[in-house]
Amino acid sequence: MEVELEDGTVVSSDRFQVALCTCRRSRRYPWCDTSHRRTARKAADRPGEPRAAKEPAPDDAP
């Protein structure tokens, strides 16, 4: 796979499968090295973590 960077430089990879970095934290940019995983996220953004419950809607029944 070949990728043309913003400055016109062309980089290539001969790997079978590659992932492009969109967070720009990768040391191997433009290829993803999972550097984004090393940054702490809020609990609500983590898979498997419960999100804050919404308040129930008021009961409009007579």
C-alpha positions as CSV (number, residue, x, y, z in Angstrom):
1,M,0.0,0.0,0.0
2,E,1.2,3.5,-0.8
3,V,0.1,6.7,0.9
4,E,0.8,10.2,-0.2
5,L,1.3,12.6,2.8
6,E,0.3,16.2,2.9
7,D,3.8,17.4,2.0
8,G,3.8,15.1,-1.1
9,T,6.0,12.4,0.3
10,V,5.0,8.9,-0.6
11,V,5.3,6.2,2.0
12,S,4.7,2.5,1.4
13,S,4.1,-0.7,3.3
14,D,4.5,-4.2,2.1
15,R,2.4,-5.7,5.0
16,F,-0.7,-7.7,4.2
17,Q,-2.8,-5.5,6.5
18,V,-2.2,-2.0,7.7
19,A,-4.1,0.6,9.7
20,L,-3.9,4.3,9.0
21,C,-3.3,6.6,12.0
22,T,-5.9,9.3,12.4
23,C,-4.9,10.6,15.9
24,R,-1.4,11.5,14.9
25,R,0.1,10.0,18.0
26,S,1.8,7.2,16.2
27,R,5.6,7.0,16.1
28,R,5.2,5.3,12.8
29,Y,2.8,7.8,11.2
30,P,0.9,7.4,8.9
31,W,0.7,3.8,10.1
32,C,-1.1,3.2,13.4
33,D,1.0,1.7,16.2
34,T,-1.9,1.9,18.8
35,S,-0.4,4.9,20.6
36,H,-3.9,6.2,21.0
37,R,-4.6,3.4,23.5
38,R,-2.0,4.7,26.0
39,T,-4.1,7.8,26.6
40,A,-6.5,7.7,29.5
41,R,-10.2,8.1,28.6
42,K,-13.2,9.0,30.6
43,A,-15.0,6.1,32.2
44,A,-18.1,6.7,30.1
45,D,-16.0,6.2,26.9
46,R,-14.6,2.9,27.9
47,P,-16.3,-0.2,26.6
48,G,-18.1,-2.2,29.3
49,E,-18.2,0.7,31.7
50,P,-21.7,1.8,32.8
51,R,-22.8,5.2,31.6
52,A,-24.6,7.6,33.9
53,A,-28.3,6.8,34.0
54,K,-30.8,9.3,32.6
55,E,-33.5,10.6,34.9
56,P,-36.8,8.9,34.2
57,A,-39.5,10.9,32.4
58,P,-42.2,12.2,34.6
59,D,-45.4,10.1,34.6
60,D,-48.1,12.1,32.8
61,A,-50.9,9.5,33.6
62,P,-53.9,11.0,35.5
